[in-house]
């Protein structure tokens, strides 16, 4: 069996690790609300894991125009002909209800890597508190998950006093190897 992407749980972790390393370098000052989503998406578009020809689709306008809009998630990256590799939600406001609202979208997408980028203010919300809330959200909202899928909570903390990257990252991988089946029917059957 396996999945169309040929991914094992270990390979999903390796790609996710590369993604986090990439974001630590590429995500620069995203402190203003206006540039938050744009800067996150531009950083994501430049991620290209070895062995994959990714097609990135931020802002997929429903009418086919160049108008800025979202197709449920803020960003997706797929391997043509096989499916999504990464689904991303990004929330600038550091209010847990807003972060939870966006995170819920990731619970319902079939993607091996699910990334939530959020902003933390040490005076208001700590990364561990966000993880506790999002873990509770997972348990409350869904009873089952796909084996091998990996959730990343990427908390933007800005820079440390010495100028180094202060971001905090957490991950949770669902136990087991990814399993997907190919279509075996000839076509849709009339009901």
Z-matrix of the N, CA and C atoms (Angstrom, degrees):
N
C 1 1.443
C 2 1.514 1 110.22
N 3 1.297 2 118.10 1 -122.03
C 4 1.445 3 120.54 2 -174.85
C 5 1.506 4 110.78 3 96.02
N 6 1.322 5 116.57 4 -163.68
C 7 1.451 6 119.47 5 179.05
C 8 1.514 7 109.75 6 -125.99
N 9 1.311 8 117.00 7 166.76
C 10 1.448 9 122.25 8 -177.16
C 11 1.512 10 113.86 9 -61.66
N 12 1.320 11 116.52 10 -21.11
C 13 1.452 12 120.44 11 179.89
C 14 1.526 13 111.92 12 -87.42
N 15 1.329 14 117.36 13 -8.63
C 16 1.458 15 120.91 14 -179.11
C 17 1.520 16 112.47 15 68.73
N 18 1.316 17 117.26 16 31.84
C 19 1.453 18 121.18 17 -175.80
C 20 1.518 19 112.02 18 -97.18
N 21 1.311 20 114.87 19 139.11
C 22 1.456 21 121.37 20 168.98
C 23 1.529 22 106.39 21 -101.46
N 24 1.317 23 116.32 22 168.07
C 25 1.468 24 120.03 23 176.82
C 26 1.527 25 110.01 24 -59.02
N 27 1.339 26 116.79 25 -38.56
C 28 1.463 27 120.94 26 179.23
C 29 1.537 28 111.27 27 -64.22
N 30 1.326 29 116.96 28 -42.63
C 31 1.466 30 121.06 29 179.09
C 32 1.536 31 110.54 30 -65.13
N 33 1.335 32 117.57 31 -38.78
C 34 1.466 33 120.78 32 176.76
C 35 1.524 34 109.54 33 -60.19
N 36 1.355 35 117.06 34 -43.69
C 37 1.475 36 120.16 35 177.94
C 38 1.522 37 111.10 36 -62.54
N 39 1.329 38 117.99 37 -39.58
C 40 1.468 39 121.43 38 -178.98
C 41 1.528 40 110.81 39 -66.15
N 42 1.333 41 117.26 40 -43.72
C 43 1.472 42 120.21 41 177.92
C 44 1.519 43 109.96 42 -64.62
N 45 1.334 44 117.00 43 -42.21
C 46 1.462 45 120.67 44 178.91
C 47 1.520 46 110.96 45 -61.80
N 48 1.320 47 117.56 46 -40.16
C 49 1.465 48 121.63 47 177.63
C 50 1.526 49 110.52 48 -63.17
N 51 1.336 50 116.88 49 -43.64
C 52 1.466 51 120.88 50 176.81
C 53 1.538 52 110.84 51 -61.87
N 54 1.323 53 116.14 52 -39.82
C 55 1.462 54 121.11 53 178.66
C 56 1.532 55 110.75 54 -61.93
N 57 1.321 56 117.05 55 -46.06
C 58 1.469 57 120.76 56 179.05
C 59 1.524 58 110.24 57 -62.70
N 60 1.331 59 117.95 58 -44.65
C 61 1.471 60 121.10 59 177.65
C 62 1.528 61 110.40 60 -58.99
N 63 1.327 62 116.44 61 -42.23
C 64 1.464 63 121.71 62 179.12
C 65 1.534 64 110.37 63 -61.73
N 66 1.329 65 116.53 64 -46.14
C 67 1.470 66 120.23 65 -178.88
C 68 1.521 67 111.86 66 -65.60
N 69 1.321 68 117.61 67 -35.73
C 70 1.473 69 120.26 68 178.59
C 71 1.531 70 111.22 69 -60.15
N 72 1.318 71 116.27 70 -30.65
C 73 1.465 72 120.69 71 179.17
C 74 1.532 73 111.13 72 -87.67
N 75 1.325 74 116.73 73 -44.43
C 76 1.465 75 121.44 74 -171.05
C 77 1.526 76 115.34 75 -82.03
N 78 1.325 77 117.54 76 -29.99
C 79 1.459 78 118.83 77 -179.23
C 80 1.517 79 108.84 78 -77.61
N 81 1.309 80 113.94 79 111.34
C 82 1.458 81 119.31 80 178.47
C 83 1.517 82 107.64 81 -105.72
N 84 1.288 83 116.88 82 -156.72
C 85 1.462 84 121.78 83 -175.01
C 86 1.527 85 111.23 84 -56.73
N 87 1.319 86 115.41 85 109.59
C 88 1.461 87 121.23 86 176.60
C 89 1.526 88 109.16 87 -120.85
N 90 1.314 89 115.38 88 39.04
C 91 1.467 90 119.52 89 -171.95
C 92 1.522 91 114.02 90 -77.97
N 93 1.316 92 118.44 91 -20.62
C 94 1.469 93 118.25 92 -179.92
C 95 1.522 94 110.53 93 -94.66
N 96 1.313 95 116.53 94 144.48
C 97 1.463 96 122.62 95 -176.49
C 98 1.524 97 111.55 96 -59.22
N 99 1.316 98 117.26 97 -39.96
C 100 1.463 99 121.64 98 -175.70
C 101 1.531 100 112.39 99 -60.97
N 102 1.297 101 117.09 100 -40.81
C 103 1.462 102 119.55 101 -175.99
C 104 1.508 103 115.29 102 -94.44
N 105 1.332 104 117.85 103 -5.06
C 106 1.467 105 121.43 104 -173.96
C 107 1.527 106 112.86 105 -53.45
N 108 1.301 107 117.77 106 -61.31
C 109 1.464 108 121.20 107 -175.55
C 110 1.524 109 110.82 108 -65.56
N 111 1.327 110 117.52 109 -44.81
C 112 1.464 111 120.46 110 -179.79
C 113 1.520 112 111.46 111 -56.68
N 114 1.328 113 117.32 112 -49.00
C 115 1.464 114 120.55 113 -177.63
C 116 1.525 115 111.61 114 -65.48
N 117 1.331 116 116.66 115 -39.14
C 118 1.472 117 119.12 116 177.31
C 119 1.517 118 110.55 117 -63.44
N 120 1.321 119 117.06 118 -43.55
C 121 1.466 120 120.58 119 -177.79
C 122 1.524 121 111.47 120 -68.30
N 123 1.317 122 118.23 121 -40.73
C 124 1.462 123 119.84 122 177.78
C 125 1.532 124 110.78 123 -61.73
N 126 1.336 125 116.78 124 -39.11
C 127 1.466 126 119.82 125 177.18
C 128 1.527 127 110.37 126 -64.90
N 129 1.321 128 116.98 127 -40.82
C 130 1.469 129 120.66 128 179.71
C 131 1.527 130 111.73 129 -66.77
N 132 1.334 131 116.96 130 -38.04
C 133 1.465 132 120.11 131 -179.14
C 134 1.519 133 112.35 132 -62.92
N 135 1.315 134 117.46 133 -26.69
C 136 1.467 135 119.64 134 -178.35
C 137 1.527 136 112.87 135 -86.90
N 138 1.328 137 117.68 136 0.31
C 139 1.466 138 120.95 137 177.17
C 140 1.520 139 109.51 138 -83.11
N 141 1.326 140 116.21 139 126.27
C 142 1.454 141 120.79 140 -179.32
C 143 1.527 142 108.92 141 -141.45
N 144 1.348 143 116.84 142 91.66
C 145 1.466 144 118.43 143 -179.04
C 146 1.520 145 111.51 144 -65.17
N 147 1.316 146 114.89 145 145.54
C 148 1.468 147 121.09 146 -178.25
C 149 1.527 148 110.49 147 -59.79
N 150 1.318 149 115.13 148 134.79
C 151 1.450 150 120.43 149 176.36
C 152 1.523 151 114.41 150 91.67
N 153 1.329 152 117.56 151 0.99
C 154 1.464 153 120.64 152 -179.16
C 155 1.519 154 109.93 153 -127.87
N 156 1.316 155 116.60 154 136.92
C 157 1.462 156 121.88 155 171.46
C 158 1.528 157 105.59 156 -102.91
N 159 1.319 158 115.71 157 94.86
C 160 1.458 159 120.87 158 -173.86
C 161 1.512 160 112.12 159 -85.20
N 162 1.311 161 115.33 160 143.86
C 163 1.463 162 122.60 161 169.82
C 164 1.514 163 105.99 162 -112.56
N 165 1.320 164 116.76 163 122.80
C 166 1.459 165 121.40 164 -175.90
C 167 1.517 166 109.88 165 -102.98
N 168 1.326 167 115.54 166 140.00
C 169 1.456 168 117.56 167 -176.74
C 170 1.526 169 113.33 168 -137.24
N 171 1.329 170 116.48 169 75.39
C 172 1.453 171 117.37 170 170.13
C 173 1.518 172 109.04 171 -81.53
N 174 1.292 173 117.27 172 152.31
C 175 1.454 174 123.29 173 170.81
C 176 1.527 175 113.00 174 56.50
N 177 1.277 176 118.98 175 49.89
C 178 1.465 177 121.84 176 178.26
C 179 1.520 178 109.54 177 -74.60
N 180 1.308 179 116.96 178 102.78
C 181 1.464 180 120.75 179 179.51
C 182 1.526 181 109.57 180 -71.64
N 183 1.323 182 116.57 181 133.55
C 184 1.467 183 121.75 182 -176.20
C 185 1.523 184 112.37 183 -63.48
N 186 1.318 185 117.26 184 -29.65
C 187 1.460 186 119.89 185 -176.23
C 188 1.532 187 113.12 186 -90.92
N 189 1.335 188 117.13 187 5.00
C 190 1.458 189 120.50 188 178.89
C 191 1.523 190 114.11 189 80.69
N 192 1.320 191 117.37 190 -1.07
C 193 1.458 192 120.51 191 179.54
C 194 1.525 193 109.95 192 -79.87
N 195 1.313 194 115.61 193 177.84
C 196 1.460 195 120.43 194 176.76
C 197 1.524 196 111.54 195 -86.54
N 198 1.315 197 117.46 196 7.38
C 199 1.464 198 120.87 197 -179.21
C 200 1.520 199 109.61 198 -60.87
N 201 1.324 200 114.79 199 142.41
C 202 1.453 201 119.10 200 -179.64
C 203 1.524 202 109.70 201 -77.53
N 204 1.311 203 115.54 202 126.38
C 205 1.450 204 121.64 203 177.87
C 206 1.503 205 108.70 204 -159.35
N 207 1.318 206 118.17 205 -179.54
C 208 1.450 207 121.66 206 179.85
C 209 1.514 208 109.40 207 -126.42
N 210 1.295 209 116.15 208 145.88
C 211 1.445 210 121.23 209 173.12
C 212 1.521 211 107.12 210 -107.68
N 213 1.307 212 115.72 211 77.70
C 214 1.446 213 126.75 212 -179.62
C 215 1.515 214 113.62 213 67.71
N 216 1.304 215 119.21 214 -53.95
C 217 1.463 216 120.93 215 179.75
C 218 1.521 217 109.01 216 -105.13
N 219 1.331 218 115.59 217 155.39
C 220 1.461 219 119.66 218 -179.49
C 221 1.524 220 111.76 219 -67.35
N 222 1.326 221 116.47 220 -30.68
C 223 1.463 222 119.94 221 -175.34
C 224 1.522 223 108.47 222 -157.82
N 225 1.319 224 116.40 223 139.48
C 226 1.461 225 121.42 224 170.20
C 227 1.510 226 108.51 225 -135.51
N 228 1.307 227 115.82 226 151.01
C 229 1.451 228 122.22 227 176.13
C 230 1.520 229 106.50 228 -132.10
N 231 1.334 230 116.22 229 125.53
C 232 1.455 231 119.29 230 -176.66
C 233 1.519 232 111.69 231 -127.94
N 234 1.320 233 114.13 232 158.34
C 235 1.457 234 122.10 233 172.34
C 236 1.518 235 105.09 234 -100.21
N 237 1.324 236 116.20 235 118.92
C 238 1.461 237 120.97 236 -174.19
C 239 1.528 238 111.39 237 -53.81
N 240 1.315 239 114.16 238 130.74
C 241 1.447 240 120.42 239 176.10
C 242 1.518 241 115.11 240 85.45
N 243 1.325 242 117.98 241 -8.27
C 244 1.465 243 119.09 242 -178.96
C 245 1.516 244 113.33 243 -125.20
N 246 1.309 245 119.37 244 -30.47
C 247 1.461 246 119.59 245 176.94
C 248 1.512 247 114.18 246 132.99
N 249 1.308 248 113.51 247 -176.71
C 250 1.463 249 121.01 248 -178.89
C 251 1.520 250 111.22 249 -68.14
N 252 1.321 251 115.43 250 147.47
C 253 1.455 252 121.81 251 171.02
C 254 1.529 253 109.46 252 -111.12
N 255 1.340 254 116.09 253 -41.29
C 256 1.467 255 120.84 254 -176.23
C 257 1.521 256 109.27 255 -134.65
N 258 1.334 257 116.58 256 132.54
C 259 1.465 258 122.93 257 171.07
C 260 1.524 259 106.71 258 -121.36
N 261 1.350 260 115.67 259 136.24
C 262 1.465 261 119.98 260 -173.09
C 263 1.517 262 111.25 261 -131.40
N 264 1.311 263 115.25 262 139.01
C 265 1.460 264 123.58 263 166.83
C 266 1.512 265 106.67 264 -121.41
N 267 1.319 266 116.30 265 144.89
C 268 1.454 267 122.33 266 -175.86
C 269 1.530 268 108.45 267 -138.06
N 270 1.328 269 117.00 268 122.54
C 271 1.465 270 120.87 269 -179.01
C 272 1.525 271 110.23 270 -124.75
N 273 1.328 272 115.65 271 118.60
C 274 1.463 273 121.68 272 -178.75
C 275 1.523 274 111.72 273 -74.81
N 276 1.318 275 117.45 274 -41.17
C 277 1.468 276 119.92 275 -178.88
C 278 1.518 277 108.48 276 -68.13
N 279 1.323 278 116.54 277 135.02
C 280 1.461 279 119.30 278 -178.02
C 281 1.527 280 111.31 279 -96.51
N 282 1.315 281 114.62 280 40.38
C 283 1.462 282 121.17 281 175.73
C 284 1.520 283 107.47 282 -99.09
N 285 1.320 284 116.06 283 126.88
C 286 1.467 285 120.22 284 -172.04
C 287 1.527 286 112.31 285 -58.73
N 288 1.329 287 118.68 286 -34.69
C 289 1.467 288 120.05 287 178.99
C 290 1.525 289 111.38 288 -63.69
N 291 1.324 290 117.86 289 -38.41
C 292 1.468 291 121.95 290 178.34
C 293 1.527 292 110.78 291 -70.20
N 294 1.327 293 116.68 292 -41.05
C 295 1.462 294 120.35 293 178.20
C 296 1.528 295 109.58 294 -63.81
N 297 1.327 296 116.94 295 -44.83
C 298 1.463 297 121.73 296 179.27
C 299 1.527 298 110.57 297 -61.20
N 300 1.334 299 117.81 298 -42.50
C 301 1.464 300 121.54 299 -179.52
C 302 1.523 301 110.60 300 -58.99
N 303 1.320 302 117.89 301 -45.07
C 304 1.465 303 121.08 302 178.94
C 305 1.529 304 111.42 303 -70.32
N 306 1.323 305 116.97 304 -39.86
C 307 1.461 306 121.26 305 -178.96
C 308 1.532 307 111.34 306 -60.42
N 309 1.321 308 117.13 307 -36.67
C 310 1.467 309 120.93 308 -179.61
C 311 1.524 310 111.23 309 -55.97
N 312 1.328 311 117.80 310 -32.88
C 313 1.465 312 120.78 311 179.26
C 314 1.528 313 111.09 312 -60.98
N 315 1.329 314 116.38 313 -33.43
C 316 1.464 315 120.20 314 -178.63
C 317 1.529 316 112.18 315 -71.47
N 318 1.305 317 116.79 316 -20.92
C 319 1.466 318 120.05 317 -179.17
C 320 1.522 319 111.75 318 -69.60
N 321 1.333 320 116.99 319 -19.48
C 322 1.464 321 120.64 320 -171.79
C 323 1.519 322 113.77 321 -114.07
N 324 1.317 323 117.18 322 16.03
C 325 1.455 324 120.19 323 177.19
C 326 1.533 325 108.35 324 -110.89
N 327 1.316 326 115.77 325 138.53
C 328 1.471 327 119.97 326 176.52
C 329 1.520 328 107.55 327 -88.37
N 330 1.310 329 114.74 328 98.34
C 331 1.456 330 121.94 329 -178.55
C 332 1.527 331 108.01 330 -151.33
N 333 1.330 332 118.52 331 133.99
C 334 1.467 333 119.70 332 -179.05
C 335 1.527 334 114.03 333 -61.94
N 336 1.343 335 116.79 334 -34.44
C 337 1.464 336 120.53 335 -179.19
C 338 1.517 337 108.48 336 -120.11
N 339 1.326 338 115.13 337 126.19
C 340 1.460 339 122.47 338 -179.23
C 341 1.523 340 107.44 339 -122.94
N 342 1.327 341 115.83 340 117.51
C 343 1.462 342 121.72 341 -172.47
C 344 1.513 343 110.51 342 -115.68
N 345 1.327 344 116.35 343 127.13
C 346 1.460 345 122.68 344 173.80
C 347 1.516 346 106.96 345 -112.62
N 348 1.350 347 116.13 346 115.41
C 349 1.463 348 120.86 347 176.49
C 350 1.520 349 106.80 348 -101.46
N 351 1.311 350 116.14 349 124.61
C 352 1.457 351 119.71 350 178.60
C 353 1.526 352 109.37 351 -138.58
N 354 1.308 353 113.75 352 166.75
C 355 1.465 354 121.08 353 -177.73
C 356 1.521 355 107.47 354 -106.23
N 357 1.321 356 116.97 355 135.03
C 358 1.461 357 120.00 356 176.95
C 359 1.513 358 109.66 357 -117.73
N 360 1.296 359 114.10 358 143.19
C 361 1.454 360 122.98 359 174.35
C 362 1.517 361 104.67 360 -119.51
N 363 1.321 362 116.57 361 115.24
C 364 1.462 363 119.31 362 -173.35
C 365 1.521 364 112.44 363 -57.20
N 366 1.318 365 117.39 364 -25.38
C 367 1.454 366 119.36 365 -179.82
C 368 1.516 367 111.60 366 -76.28
N 369 1.332 368 117.77 367 -23.12
C 370 1.460 369 121.34 368 -175.92
C 371 1.520 370 113.84 369 -110.19
N 372 1.318 371 116.85 370 -51.93
C 373 1.456 372 120.47 371 -172.95
C 374 1.525 373 109.27 372 -137.62
N 375 1.304 374 117.14 373 125.59
C 376 1.453 375 121.21 374 176.02
C 377 1.522 376 109.35 375 -95.26
N 378 1.326 377 116.76 376 151.85
C 379 1.451 378 121.33 377 -179.28
C 380 1.516 379 113.58 378 -54.21
N 381 1.338 380 117.70 379 -41.91
C 382 1.466 381 120.54 380 -179.30
C 383 1.522 382 110.74 381 -63.31
N 384 1.322 383 117.74 382 -37.54
C 385 1.471 384 120.85 383 177.73
C 386 1.522 385 109.98 384 -64.51
N 387 1.325 386 117.00 385 -40.47
C 388 1.461 387 120.96 386 177.57
C 389 1.526 388 109.28 387 -61.15
N 390 1.326 389 117.26 388 -45.12
C 391 1.467 390 120.45 389 179.89
C 392 1.523 391 111.01 390 -61.98
N 393 1.320 392 117.53 391 -41.59
C 394 1.464 393 120.28 392 178.10
C 395 1.525 394 110.32 393 -59.86
N 396 1.318 395 116.80 394 -44.52
C 397 1.461 396 121.52 395 -179.22
C 398 1.528 397 111.48 396 -65.84
N 399 1.331 398 116.92 397 -41.86
C 400 1.458 399 120.06 398 -178.11
C 401 1.531 400 111.38 399 -73.11
N 402 1.323 401 117.49 400 -32.04
C 403 1.463 402 120.36 401 174.89
C 404 1.526 403 109.54 402 -65.56
N 405 1.309 404 116.70 403 -42.52
C 406 1.465 405 121.28 404 176.47
C 407 1.533 406 109.87 405 -61.60
N 408 1.327 407 116.52 406 -41.22
C 409 1.467 408 121.69 407 177.61
C 410 1.528 409 110.04 408 -59.45
N 411 1.328 410 117.83 409 -43.98
C 412 1.464 411 121.77 410 179.02
C 413 1.522 412 110.45 411 -59.22
N 414 1.307 413 116.68 412 -46.27
C 415 1.468 414 121.37 413 -178.26
C 416 1.528 415 111.63 414 -67.37
N 417 1.339 416 116.27 415 -36.78
C 418 1.466 417 120.67 416 -178.87
C 419 1.528 418 112.52 417 -74.86
N 420 1.325 419 117.95 418 -34.86
C 421 1.459 420 122.81 419 -171.10
C 422 1.527 421 114.48 420 -91.50
N 423 1.329 422 117.66 421 -32.82
C 424 1.466 423 120.88 422 -173.85
C 425 1.519 424 110.11 423 -132.33
N 426 1.309 425 115.92 424 144.35
C 427 1.453 426 119.04 425 177.32
C 428 1.529 427 111.58 426 -101.67
N 429 1.326 428 117.57 427 -17.96
C 430 1.455 429 120.75 428 -178.59
C 431 1.525 430 110.78 429 -140.81
N 432 1.327 431 114.82 430 149.60
C 433 1.456 432 121.61 431 178.64
C 434 1.522 433 108.82 432 -133.33
N 435 1.312 434 116.91 433 164.15
C 436 1.458 435 122.10 434 -179.82
C 437 1.529 436 108.96 435 -80.73
N 438 1.336 437 118.24 436 129.84
C 439 1.459 438 120.38 437 177.97
C 440 1.531 439 111.23 438 -54.88
N 441 1.315 440 115.90 439 138.81
C 442 1.457 441 122.15 440 175.99
C 443 1.510 442 115.24 441 88.00
N 444 1.348 443 119.09 442 -20.05
C 445 1.464 444 118.23 443 -177.31
C 446 1.521 445 109.69 444 -65.01
N 447 1.333 446 114.39 445 144.99
C 448 1.461 447 121.73 446 -173.25
C 449 1.512 448 109.78 447 -121.24
N 450 1.320 449 116.11 448 126.08
C 451 1.461 450 122.99 449 175.93
C 452 1.526 451 108.45 450 -100.70
N 453 1.328 452 116.30 451 131.96
C 454 1.462 453 121.75 452 176.72
C 455 1.521 454 107.59 453 -119.96
N 456 1.324 455 116.47 454 130.46
C 457 1.460 456 122.19 455 171.59
C 458 1.521 457 105.68 456 -108.04
N 459 1.328 458 116.26 457 109.11
C 460 1.465 459 122.62 458 -177.08
C 461 1.525 460 107.41 459 -104.93
N 462 1.326 461 116.15 460 105.14
C 463 1.470 462 122.09 461 -176.46
C 464 1.519 463 109.90 462 -96.07
N 465 1.342 464 115.69 463 115.02
C 466 1.472 465 121.67 464 177.74
C 467 1.523 466 108.38 465 -77.60
N 468 1.319 467 115.79 466 116.71
C 469 1.463 468 122.02 467 -178.14
C 470 1.528 469 111.05 468 -113.71
N 471 1.316 470 116.69 469 5.18
C 472 1.460 471 122.70 470 -174.58
C 473 1.511 472 110.46 471 67.64
N 474 1.294 473 117.06 472 -155.29
C 475 1.461 474 120.16 473 -175.86
C 476 1.524 475 110.72 474 -95.39
N 477 1.309 476 114.49 475 151.89
C 478 1.457 477 120.28 476 171.66
C 479 1.522 478 108.42 477 -73.76
N 480 1.312 479 117.23 478 170.26
C 481 1.472 480 121.43 479 -179.46
C 482 1.525 481 112.36 480 -58.79
N 483 1.330 482 116.89 481 -28.42
C 484 1.463 483 120.29 482 179.89
C 485 1.529 484 112.47 483 -87.83
N 486 1.349 485 117.62 484 4.40
C 487 1.463 486 121.57 485 178.04
C 488 1.519 487 113.91 486 90.20
N 489 1.327 488 118.20 487 -6.78
C 490 1.459 489 120.55 488 179.67
C 491 1.532 490 109.90 489 -75.12
N 492 1.330 491 115.04 490 163.41
C 493 1.451 492 121.12 491 -179.53
C 494 1.522 493 109.64 492 -65.05
N 495 1.318 494 116.51 493 126.76
C 496 1.458 495 120.66 494 -179.08
C 497 1.514 496 113.64 495 -104.31
N 498 1.325 497 118.02 496 9.77
C 499 1.453 498 120.70 497 -176.62
C 500 1.535 499 110.81 498 -64.43
N 501 1.328 500 114.85 499 149.43
C 502 1.459 501 122.14 500 -179.84
C 503 1.524 502 106.58 501 -118.43
N 504 1.343 503 117.17 502 131.72
C 505 1.457 504 120.87 503 -175.89
C 506 1.526 505 109.42 504 -127.63
N 507 1.332 506 114.75 505 136.48
C 508 1.457 507 122.22 506 177.14
C 509 1.527 508 108.07 507 -127.07
N 510 1.322 509 117.14 508 153.12
C 511 1.457 510 120.05 509 176.25
C 512 1.521 511 110.36 510 -140.80
N 513 1.323 512 114.68 511 154.53
C 514 1.457 513 122.42 512 175.24
C 515 1.520 514 106.34 513 -143.73
N 516 1.337 515 116.41 514 120.90
C 517 1.468 516 119.96 515 178.12
C 518 1.521 517 109.10 516 -110.30
N 519 1.333 518 115.42 517 134.19
C 520 1.452 519 121.48 518 177.32
C 521 1.521 520 108.09 519 -71.90
N 522 1.308 521 117.02 520 132.32
C 523 1.458 522 122.89 521 -175.94
C 524 1.531 523 111.69 522 -61.46
N 525 1.312 524 115.65 523 141.80
C 526 1.461 525 121.86 524 174.56
C 527 1.511 526 112.84 525 108.68
N 528 1.323 527 114.53 526 168.25
C 529 1.461 528 121.71 527 178.68
C 530 1.527 529 109.37 528 -89.70
N 531 1.329 530 117.63 529 143.44
C 532 1.468 531 121.09 530 178.53
C 533 1.528 532 111.27 531 -59.64
N 534 1.325 533 116.41 532 139.19
C 535 1.461 534 121.73 533 179.12
C 536 1.523 535 108.51 534 -136.25
N 537 1.314 536 115.46 535 123.52
C 538 1.465 537 122.20 536 174.85
C 539 1.516 538 107.38 537 -137.63
N 540 1.286 539 116.96 538 151.57
C 541 1.457 540 121.37 539 179.54
C 542 1.528 541 109.83 540 -114.84
N 543 1.311 542 115.63 541 146.44
C 544 1.462 543 121.21 542 174.28
C 545 1.515 544 109.29 543 -79.10
N 546 1.310 545 115.79 544 161.34
C 547 1.454 546 121.06 545 176.63
C 548 1.530 547 108.32 546 -67.82
N 549 1.334 548 116.68 547 130.21
C 550 1.472 549 120.38 548 178.57
C 551 1.525 550 111.93 549 -111.32
N 552 1.328 551 117.65 550 -15.96
C 553 1.461 552 120.82 551 178.60
C 554 1.524 553 109.01 552 -76.91
N 555 1.332 554 115.75 553 157.59
C 556 1.460 555 121.47 554 178.12
C 557 1.524 556 112.02 555 -75.61
N 558 1.316 557 116.79 556 -36.86
C 559 1.460 558 122.50 557 -179.04
C 560 1.520 559 108.13 558 -167.54
N 561 1.320 560 115.55 559 -178.60
C 562 1.460 561 119.68 560 173.89
C 563 1.517 562 108.98 561 -67.79
N 564 1.305 563 117.26 562 144.69
C 565 1.457 564 122.09 563 177.15
C 566 1.519 565 109.23 564 -103.10
N 567 1.322 566 116.26 565 138.30
C 568 1.466 567 120.63 566 177.64
C 569 1.519 568 109.02 567 -68.18
N 570 1.305 569 115.60 568 144.15
C 571 1.474 570 119.77 569 177.76
C 572 1.510 571 110.66 570 -102.68
